[in-house]
Amino acid sequence: MGFGKNYCVFLKRTVEAAVFSLMIASVPAASAGDGQSKETQARIAALKTMATALRNSAELVNSKRILAGHEALDGSICMNGLGDNCPQDESIALRCGYPDATPDGIIRALNAGLEQLGDELPPPDSKWVFVYKEWSADARQILVSLNGAPISDSFESEEELTFKHKCYIFYNTPCYVDPRHSKFDGNHEGIQIRLFTDGC
């Protein structure tokens, strides 16, 4: 039971729409409506579209898991079926039934050509980039943004340090709850996605 070509095309088109909305406003205006430039508004619109694509990808994986009778909430699921011989590059890591916050989880499920940022990685030339953060076996994050937009270097417990003057989405470990920093966890059940546009 595969994910279906049509839905994969739909997800790619969703990401392409986000890139296009950014491109059509590449020349900044002095001001636009609420004081934001057209470029800023386009970046925010693109980020919202990407957040929708992330959520759709996560929900699709969970739906396919349920329909296929795959009862394990953690582990992995194959993009093109549930056989034992799943190629490594088609295996999507699961957490709580949804793609995990890892490159082989939500990034693989999204399948949209995002490149990873990192000190030891070559500079990406893609429109969209991601950063992978692993804090423990139970706490991981994928941060997604437009290439060149301000993105968090690390997860801080202080909102002022973490979320101000940034322009990114974080996709947190599904169902993760940290009692010390509960207000940063997003939804405590299922998919956890937050959008930060203060620096767009």
CYANA upper distance limits for C-alpha pairs under 8 A (distance plus 0.5 A):
  1 MET  CA     68 ALA  CA      7.73
  1 MET  CA     80 ASN  CA      6.66
  1 MET  CA     81 GLY  CA      5.05
  1 MET  CA     82 LEU  CA      7.73
  2 GLY  CA     79 MET  CA      6.56
  2 GLY  CA     80 ASN  CA      4.44
  2 GLY  CA     81 GLY  CA      5.60
  3 PHE  CA      7 TYR  CA      7.57
  3 PHE  CA      8 CYS  CA      7.76
  3 PHE  CA     64 LYS  CA      7.80
  3 PHE  CA     79 MET  CA      6.59
  3 PHE  CA     80 ASN  CA      6.67
  3 PHE  CA     81 GLY  CA      8.45
  4 GLY  CA      8 CYS  CA      7.07
  5 LYS  CA      9 VAL  CA      6.71
  6 ASN  CA     10 PHE  CA      6.68
  7 TYR  CA     11 LEU  CA      6.73
  8 CYS  CA     12 LYS  CA      6.81
  8 CYS  CA    111 ASN  CA      8.29
  9 VAL  CA     13 ARG  CA      6.64
 10 PHE  CA     14 THR  CA      6.69
 11 LEU  CA     15 VAL  CA      6.97
 11 LEU  CA     53 ALA  CA      6.74
 11 LEU  CA     56 ASN  CA      8.40
 11 LEU  CA     57 SER  CA      7.93
 11 LEU  CA    110 LEU  CA      7.58
 11 LEU  CA    112 ALA  CA      8.15
 12 LYS  CA     16 GLU  CA      6.64
 12 LYS  CA    111 ASN  CA      7.91
 12 LYS  CA    112 ALA  CA      6.25
 13 ARG  CA     17 ALA  CA      6.50
 14 THR  CA     18 ALA  CA      6.99
 14 THR  CA     49 THR  CA      7.40
 14 THR  CA     50 MET  CA      7.88
 14 THR  CA     53 ALA  CA      6.80
 15 VAL  CA     19 VAL  CA      6.94
 15 VAL  CA     49 THR  CA      7.59
 15 VAL  CA     50 MET  CA      6.54
 15 VAL  CA     53 ALA  CA      7.31
 15 VAL  CA    112 ALA  CA      7.39
 16 GLU  CA     20 PHE  CA      6.58
 17 ALA  CA     21 SER  CA      6.57
 17 ALA  CA     46 ALA  CA      8.19
 17 ALA  CA     49 THR  CA      8.13
 18 ALA  CA     22 LEU  CA      7.03
 18 ALA  CA     45 ALA  CA      7.70
 18 ALA  CA     46 ALA  CA      4.67
 18 ALA  CA     47 LEU  CA      7.57
 18 ALA  CA     49 THR  CA      6.03
 18 ALA  CA     50 MET  CA      6.91
 19 VAL  CA     23 MET  CA      6.83
 19 VAL  CA     46 ALA  CA      6.91
 19 VAL  CA    127 LYS  CA      7.50
 20 PHE  CA     24 ILE  CA      6.76
 21 SER  CA     25 ALA  CA      7.51
 21 SER  CA     42 ALA  CA      6.38
 21 SER  CA     43 ARG  CA      8.33
 21 SER  CA     45 ALA  CA      7.65
 21 SER  CA     46 ALA  CA      6.60
 22 LEU  CA     26 SER  CA      6.97
 22 LEU  CA     39 GLU  CA      7.67
 22 LEU  CA     42 ALA  CA      5.41
 22 LEU  CA     43 ARG  CA      6.17
 22 LEU  CA     45 ALA  CA      8.30
 22 LEU  CA     46 ALA  CA      6.62
 25 ALA  CA     38 LYS  CA      6.43
 25 ALA  CA     39 GLU  CA      5.78
 25 ALA  CA     42 ALA  CA      6.65
 26 SER  CA     39 GLU  CA      6.32
 27 VAL  CA     38 LYS  CA      8.21
 27 VAL  CA     39 GLU  CA      7.12
 28 PRO  CA     37 SER  CA      6.32
 28 PRO  CA     38 LYS  CA      6.10
 28 PRO  CA     39 GLU  CA      5.45
 28 PRO  CA     40 THR  CA      8.39
 29 ALA  CA     37 SER  CA      5.65
 29 ALA  CA     38 LYS  CA      6.07
 29 ALA  CA     39 GLU  CA      7.69
 30 ALA  CA     37 SER  CA      6.57
 31 SER  CA     35 GLY  CA      5.66
 31 SER  CA     36 GLN  CA      6.12
 31 SER  CA     37 SER  CA      5.26
 31 SER  CA     38 LYS  CA      7.71
 32 ALA  CA     36 GLN  CA      5.76
 32 ALA  CA     37 SER  CA      5.66
 32 ALA  CA     38 LYS  CA      6.49
 36 GLN  CA     40 THR  CA      6.47
 36 GLN  CA     41 GLN  CA      6.90
 37 SER  CA     41 GLN  CA      6.79
 38 LYS  CA     42 ALA  CA      6.52
 39 GLU  CA     43 ARG  CA      6.71
 40 THR  CA     44 ILE  CA      6.74
 40 THR  CA    200 CYS  CA      5.87
 41 GLN  CA     45 ALA  CA      6.61
 41 GLN  CA    200 CYS  CA      8.47
 42 ALA  CA     46 ALA  CA      6.53
 43 ARG  CA     47 LEU  CA      6.62
 43 ARG  CA    146 LEU  CA      8.33
 43 ARG  CA    200 CYS  CA      6.69
 44 ILE  CA     48 LYS  CA      6.68
 44 ILE  CA    167 CYS  CA      8.48
 44 ILE  CA    197 THR  CA      6.77
 44 ILE  CA    200 CYS  CA      7.01
 45 ALA  CA     49 THR  CA      6.76
 46 ALA  CA     50 MET  CA      6.74
 47 LEU  CA     51 ALA  CA      6.62
 47 LEU  CA    145 SER  CA      7.54
 47 LEU  CA    146 LEU  CA      8.22
 47 LEU  CA    168 TYR  CA      7.59
 47 LEU  CA    169 ILE  CA      7.70
 47 LEU  CA    195 LEU  CA      8.18
 48 LYS  CA     52 THR  CA      6.80
 48 LYS  CA    195 LEU  CA      8.07
 49 THR  CA     53 ALA  CA      6.81
 50 MET  CA     54 LEU  CA      6.69
 51 ALA  CA     55 ARG  CA      6.74
 51 ALA  CA    169 ILE  CA      7.26
 51 ALA  CA    193 ILE  CA      7.86
 51 ALA  CA    195 LEU  CA      7.93
 52 THR  CA     56 ASN  CA      6.53
 53 ALA  CA     57 SER  CA      6.54
 53 ALA  CA    110 LEU  CA      7.74
 54 LEU  CA     58 ALA  CA      6.71
 54 LEU  CA    106 ILE  CA      7.76
 54 LEU  CA    110 LEU  CA      6.88
 55 ARG  CA     59 GLU  CA      6.60
 55 ARG  CA    191 ILE  CA      7.87
 55 ARG  CA    193 ILE  CA      8.18
 56 ASN  CA     60 LEU  CA      6.48
 57 SER  CA     61 VAL  CA      6.84
 57 SER  CA    106 ILE  CA      7.87
 57 SER  CA    109 ALA  CA      6.43
 57 SER  CA    110 LEU  CA      6.02
 58 ALA  CA     62 ASN  CA      6.89
 58 ALA  CA     98 TYR  CA      6.11
 58 ALA  CA     99 PRO  CA      6.24
 58 ALA  CA    106 ILE  CA      7.18
 58 ALA  CA    109 ALA  CA      7.66
 58 ALA  CA    191 ILE  CA      7.87
 59 GLU  CA     63 SER  CA      6.53
 59 GLU  CA     98 TYR  CA      7.53
 60 LEU  CA     64 LYS  CA      6.59
 61 VAL  CA     65 ARG  CA      6.61
 61 VAL  CA     98 TYR  CA      6.83
 61 VAL  CA     99 PRO  CA      7.35
 61 VAL  CA    109 ALA  CA      7.82
 62 ASN  CA     66 ILE  CA      6.79
 62 ASN  CA     97 GLY  CA      6.04
 62 ASN  CA     98 TYR  CA      5.72
 62 ASN  CA     99 PRO  CA      8.25
 63 SER  CA     67 LEU  CA      6.62
 64 LYS  CA     68 ALA  CA      6.45
 65 ARG  CA     69 GLY  CA      6.84
 65 ARG  CA     70 HIS  CA      5.63
 65 ARG  CA     71 GLU  CA      7.95
 65 ARG  CA     77 ILE  CA      7.74
 65 ARG  CA     97 GLY  CA      7.90
 66 ILE  CA     70 HIS  CA      6.41
 66 ILE  CA     71 GLU  CA      7.52
 68 ALA  CA     82 LEU  CA      8.36
 70 HIS  CA     82 LEU  CA      8.44
 72 ALA  CA     97 GLY  CA      7.79
 73 LEU  CA     94 LEU  CA      7.13
 73 LEU  CA     95 ARG  CA      6.54
 73 LEU  CA     96 CYS  CA      5.17
 73 LEU  CA     97 GLY  CA      4.64
 73 LEU  CA     98 TYR  CA      8.11
 74 ASP  CA     93 ALA  CA      8.16
 74 ASP  CA     94 LEU  CA      5.40
 74 ASP  CA     95 ARG  CA      5.05
 74 ASP  CA     96 CYS  CA      6.18
 74 ASP  CA     97 GLY  CA      6.72
 75 GLY  CA     93 ALA  CA      6.38
 75 GLY  CA     94 LEU  CA      5.62
 75 GLY  CA     95 ARG  CA      7.37
 76 SER  CA     91 SER  CA      6.64
 76 SER  CA     92 ILE  CA      5.78
 76 SER  CA     93 ALA  CA      4.84
 76 SER  CA     94 LEU  CA      5.43
 77 ILE  CA     81 GLY  CA      8.04
 77 ILE  CA     82 LEU  CA      6.65
 77 ILE  CA     91 SER  CA      6.16
 77 ILE  CA     92 ILE  CA      5.80
 77 ILE  CA     93 ALA  CA      7.22
 77 ILE  CA     94 LEU  CA      7.52
 78 CYS  CA     82 LEU  CA      5.81
 78 CYS  CA     83 GLY  CA      7.86
 78 CYS  CA     86 CYS  CA      6.36
 78 CYS  CA     87 PRO  CA      8.46
 78 CYS  CA     90 GLU  CA      6.15
 78 CYS  CA     91 SER  CA      5.02
 78 CYS  CA     92 ILE  CA      6.55
 79 MET  CA     90 GLU  CA      5.81
 79 MET  CA     91 SER  CA      6.67
 79 MET  CA     92 ILE  CA      7.23
 79 MET  CA    109 ALA  CA      8.24
 80 ASN  CA     90 GLU  CA      7.67
 81 GLY  CA     86 CYS  CA      8.27
 82 LEU  CA     86 CYS  CA      7.79
 86 CYS  CA     90 GLU  CA      7.08
 86 CYS  CA     91 SER  CA      6.86
 87 PRO  CA     91 SER  CA      7.04
 89 ASP  CA    104 ASP  CA      8.41
 90 GLU  CA    108 ARG  CA      8.28
 91 SER  CA    104 ASP  CA      7.70
 92 ILE  CA     99 PRO  CA      6.95
 92 ILE  CA    104 ASP  CA      6.09
 92 ILE  CA    105 GLY  CA      5.38
 92 ILE  CA    106 ILE  CA      8.08
 92 ILE  CA    108 ARG  CA      6.97
 92 ILE  CA    109 ALA  CA      7.05
 93 ALA  CA     99 PRO  CA      6.20
 93 ALA  CA    100 ASP  CA      6.09
 93 ALA  CA    102 THR  CA      8.08
 93 ALA  CA    104 ASP  CA      6.31
 93 ALA  CA    105 GLY  CA      4.99
 93 ALA  CA    106 ILE  CA      8.45
 94 LEU  CA     98 TYR  CA      5.82
 94 LEU  CA     99 PRO  CA      5.07
 94 LEU  CA    100 ASP  CA      5.49
 94 LEU  CA    105 GLY  CA      7.01
 95 ARG  CA     99 PRO  CA      6.57
 95 ARG  CA    100 ASP  CA      5.48
 95 ARG  CA    173 THR  CA      7.62
 95 ARG  CA    174 PRO  CA      6.49
 95 ARG  CA    175 CYS  CA      8.36
 96 CYS  CA    174 PRO  CA      6.49
 96 CYS  CA    175 CYS  CA      6.75
 96 CYS  CA    190 GLY  CA      7.32
 97 GLY  CA    190 GLY  CA      8.45
 98 TYR  CA    174 PRO  CA      7.07
 98 TYR  CA    190 GLY  CA      7.73
 98 TYR  CA    191 ILE  CA      7.62
 99 PRO  CA    105 GLY  CA      5.07
 99 PRO  CA    106 ILE  CA      5.35
 99 PRO  CA    109 ALA  CA      7.51
 99 PRO  CA    174 PRO  CA      8.21
100 ASP  CA    104 ASP  CA      8.30
100 ASP  CA    105 GLY  CA      5.11
100 ASP  CA    106 ILE  CA      6.37
100 ASP  CA    173 THR  CA      6.29
100 ASP  CA    174 PRO  CA      6.99
101 ALA  CA    105 GLY  CA      6.43
101 ALA  CA    106 ILE  CA      6.36
101 ALA  CA    107 ILE  CA      8.50
101 ALA  CA    132 TYR  CA      8.44
101 ALA  CA    140 ARG  CA      6.12
101 ALA  CA    141 GLN  CA      5.56
101 ALA  CA    142 ILE  CA      5.84
101 ALA  CA    171 TYR  CA      6.60
101 ALA  CA    172 ASN  CA      6.21
101 ALA  CA    173 THR  CA      5.53
101 ALA  CA    174 PRO  CA      7.89
102 THR  CA    106 ILE  CA      6.72
102 THR  CA    107 ILE  CA      7.31
102 THR  CA    132 TYR  CA      7.07
102 THR  CA    140 ARG  CA      7.52
102 THR  CA    141 GLN  CA      7.44
102 THR  CA    142 ILE  CA      6.76
103 PRO  CA    107 ILE  CA      5.44
103 PRO  CA    108 ARG  CA      6.71
103 PRO  CA    132 TYR  CA      7.64
103 PRO  CA    142 ILE  CA      8.22
104 ASP  CA    108 ARG  CA      5.65
104 ASP  CA    109 ALA  CA      8.31
105 GLY  CA    109 ALA  CA      6.70
106 ILE  CA    110 LEU  CA      6.46
107 ILE  CA    111 ASN  CA      6.79
107 ILE  CA    112 ALA  CA      8.32
107 ILE  CA    114 LEU  CA      8.02
113 GLY  CA    126 SER  CA      7.95
113 GLY  CA    128 TRP  CA      8.28
114 LEU  CA    126 SER  CA      7.04
114 LEU  CA    127 LYS  CA      8.11
114 LEU  CA    128 TRP  CA      5.69
114 LEU  CA    129 VAL  CA      5.56
114 LEU  CA    130 PHE  CA      7.08
115 GLU  CA    124 PRO  CA      6.42
115 GLU  CA    125 ASP  CA      8.34
115 GLU  CA    126 SER  CA      6.80
115 GLU  CA    128 TRP  CA      7.26
115 GLU  CA    129 VAL  CA      5.33
115 GLU  CA    130 PHE  CA      6.73
116 GLN  CA    121 LEU  CA      8.11
116 GLN  CA    124 PRO  CA      7.61
116 GLN  CA    129 VAL  CA      6.10
116 GLN  CA    130 PHE  CA      5.41
116 GLN  CA    131 VAL  CA      6.29
116 GLN  CA    132 TYR  CA      8.16
117 LEU  CA    121 LEU  CA      7.07
117 LEU  CA    122 PRO  CA      8.49
117 LEU  CA    123 PRO  CA      7.64
117 LEU  CA    124 PRO  CA      7.43
117 LEU  CA    129 VAL  CA      6.93
117 LEU  CA    130 PHE  CA      6.45
117 LEU  CA    131 VAL  CA      5.89
118 GLY  CA    122 PRO  CA      8.33
118 GLY  CA    131 VAL  CA      7.56
124 PRO  CA    129 VAL  CA      7.86
124 PRO  CA    147 ASN  CA      8.22
125 ASP  CA    147 ASN  CA      8.31
126 SER  CA    147 ASN  CA      7.38
127 LYS  CA    146 LEU  CA      6.33
127 LYS  CA    147 ASN  CA      5.87
128 TRP  CA    144 VAL  CA      7.67
128 TRP  CA    145 SER  CA      6.31
128 TRP  CA    146 LEU  CA      5.06
128 TRP  CA    147 ASN  CA      5.78
129 VAL  CA    144 VAL  CA      6.30
129 VAL  CA    145 SER  CA      6.07
129 VAL  CA    146 LEU  CA      6.55
129 VAL  CA    147 ASN  CA      6.10
130 PHE  CA    142 ILE  CA      6.99
130 PHE  CA    143 LEU  CA      5.81
130 PHE  CA    144 VAL  CA      4.86
130 PHE  CA    145 SER  CA      6.85
131 VAL  CA    142 ILE  CA      6.23
131 VAL  CA    143 LEU  CA      5.54
131 VAL  CA    144 VAL  CA      7.13
132 TYR  CA    140 ARG  CA      8.11
132 TYR  CA    141 GLN  CA      6.49
132 TYR  CA    142 ILE  CA      5.33
132 TYR  CA    143 LEU  CA      7.03
133 LYS  CA    140 ARG  CA      6.09
133 LYS  CA    141 GLN  CA      5.54
133 LYS  CA    142 ILE  CA      6.85
133 LYS  CA    143 LEU  CA      8.45
133 LYS  CA    154 SER  CA      8.14
134 GLU  CA    139 ALA  CA      6.79
134 GLU  CA    140 ARG  CA      4.90
134 GLU  CA    141 GLN  CA      6.98
135 TRP  CA    139 ALA  CA      5.88
135 TRP  CA    140 ARG  CA      6.36
136 SER  CA    140 ARG  CA      7.39
138 ASP  CA    173 THR  CA      7.83
138 ASP  CA    176 TYR  CA      7.70
139 ALA  CA    172 ASN  CA      8.14
139 ALA  CA    173 THR  CA      6.40
139 ALA  CA    176 TYR  CA      7.42
140 ARG  CA    172 ASN  CA      6.72
140 ARG  CA    173 THR  CA      5.88
141 GLN  CA    170 PHE  CA      7.05
141 GLN  CA    171 TYR  CA      6.22
141 GLN  CA    172 ASN  CA      5.13
141 GLN  CA    173 THR  CA      6.65
142 ILE  CA    170 PHE  CA      6.18
142 ILE  CA    171 TYR  CA      5.68
142 ILE  CA    172 ASN  CA      7.08
143 LEU  CA    151 ILE  CA      8.06
143 LEU  CA    152 SER  CA      8.39
143 LEU  CA    168 TYR  CA      6.98
143 LEU  CA    169 ILE  CA      6.07
143 LEU  CA    170 PHE  CA      4.92
143 LEU  CA    171 TYR  CA      6.87
144 VAL  CA    168 TYR  CA      6.08
144 VAL  CA    169 ILE  CA      5.65
144 VAL  CA    170 PHE  CA      6.83
144 VAL  CA    171 TYR  CA      8.49
145 SER  CA    149 ALA  CA      7.02
145 SER  CA    151 ILE  CA      7.48
145 SER  CA    167 CYS  CA      7.14
145 SER  CA    168 TYR  CA      5.13
145 SER  CA    169 ILE  CA      6.91
146 LEU  CA    168 TYR  CA      8.12
149 ALA  CA    166 LYS  CA      8.04
149 ALA  CA    167 CYS  CA      6.41
149 ALA  CA    168 TYR  CA      8.13
149 ALA  CA    199 GLY  CA      8.34
149 ALA  CA    200 CYS  CA      7.35
150 PRO  CA    165 HIS  CA      7.65
150 PRO  CA    166 LYS  CA      5.37
150 PRO  CA    167 CYS  CA      5.84
150 PRO  CA    168 TYR  CA      7.82
150 PRO  CA    199 GLY  CA      7.01
150 PRO  CA    200 CYS  CA      8.01
151 ILE  CA    166 LYS  CA      5.97
151 ILE  CA    167 CYS  CA      6.42
151 ILE  CA    168 TYR  CA      6.31
152 SER  CA    162 THR  CA      6.79
152 SER  CA    163 PHE  CA      7.89
152 SER  CA    166 LYS  CA      7.26
152 SER  CA    168 TYR  CA      8.45
154 SER  CA    162 THR  CA      7.95
155 PHE  CA    162 THR  CA      6.85
156 GLU  CA    161 LEU  CA      7.04
156 GLU  CA    162 THR  CA      5.92
157 SER  CA    162 THR  CA      7.91
157 SER  CA    181 HIS  CA      7.18
158 GLU  CA    162 THR  CA      6.79
159 GLU  CA    163 PHE  CA      6.07
159 GLU  CA    164 LYS  CA      7.75
160 GLU  CA    164 LYS  CA      6.11
163 PHE  CA    196 PHE  CA      6.96
163 PHE  CA    198 ASP  CA      8.15
164 LYS  CA    196 PHE  CA      8.49
164 LYS  CA    198 ASP  CA      6.44
164 LYS  CA    199 GLY  CA      7.44
165 HIS  CA    197 THR  CA      8.07
165 HIS  CA    198 ASP  CA      5.38
165 HIS  CA    199 GLY  CA      4.29
165 HIS  CA    200 CYS  CA      8.06
166 LYS  CA    196 PHE  CA      6.67
166 LYS  CA    197 THR  CA      6.57
166 LYS  CA    198 ASP  CA      6.03
166 LYS  CA    199 GLY  CA      4.64
166 LYS  CA    200 CYS  CA      7.13
167 CYS  CA    195 LEU  CA      8.39
167 CYS  CA    196 PHE  CA      5.89
167 CYS  CA    197 THR  CA      5.08
167 CYS  CA    198 ASP  CA      6.84
167 CYS  CA    199 GLY  CA      5.48
167 CYS  CA    200 CYS  CA      5.37
168 TYR  CA    195 LEU  CA      6.61
168 TYR  CA    196 PHE  CA      5.87
168 TYR  CA    197 THR  CA      7.14
169 ILE  CA    193 ILE  CA      7.41
169 ILE  CA    194 ARG  CA      6.11
169 ILE  CA    195 LEU  CA      4.94
169 ILE  CA    196 PHE  CA      6.63
170 PHE  CA    193 ILE  CA      6.15
170 PHE  CA    194 ARG  CA      5.86
170 PHE  CA    195 LEU  CA      7.05
171 TYR  CA    191 ILE  CA      8.30
171 TYR  CA    192 GLN  CA      6.28
171 TYR  CA    193 ILE  CA      5.14
171 TYR  CA    194 ARG  CA      7.28
172 ASN  CA    176 TYR  CA      7.99
172 ASN  CA    185 ASP  CA      7.97
172 ASN  CA    191 ILE  CA      8.11
172 ASN  CA    192 GLN  CA      5.73
172 ASN  CA    193 ILE  CA      6.86
173 THR  CA    191 ILE  CA      8.30
173 THR  CA    192 GLN  CA      7.46
174 PRO  CA    188 HIS  CA      8.39
174 PRO  CA    189 GLU  CA      7.56
174 PRO  CA    190 GLY  CA      5.67
174 PRO  CA    191 ILE  CA      5.48
174 PRO  CA    192 GLN  CA      6.30
175 CYS  CA    187 ASN  CA      7.98
175 CYS  CA    188 HIS  CA      5.75
175 CYS  CA    189 GLU  CA      5.02
175 CYS  CA    190 GLY  CA      5.36
175 CYS  CA    191 ILE  CA      7.23
175 CYS  CA    192 GLN  CA      7.77
176 TYR  CA    185 ASP  CA      7.82
176 TYR  CA    188 HIS  CA      6.80
176 TYR  CA    189 GLU  CA      8.09
177 VAL  CA    182 SER  CA      7.26
177 VAL  CA    185 ASP  CA      6.96
177 VAL  CA    188 HIS  CA      6.45
178 ASP  CA    182 SER  CA      6.09
178 ASP  CA    185 ASP  CA      7.53
181 HIS  CA    185 ASP  CA      7.58
185 ASP  CA    192 GLN  CA      7.54
186 GLY  CA    192 GLN  CA      5.78
186 GLY  CA    193 ILE  CA      6.96
186 GLY  CA    194 ARG  CA      6.96
187 ASN  CA    191 ILE  CA      7.17
187 ASN  CA    192 GLN  CA      5.62
187 ASN  CA    193 ILE  CA      8.15
188 HIS  CA    192 GLN  CA      7.65
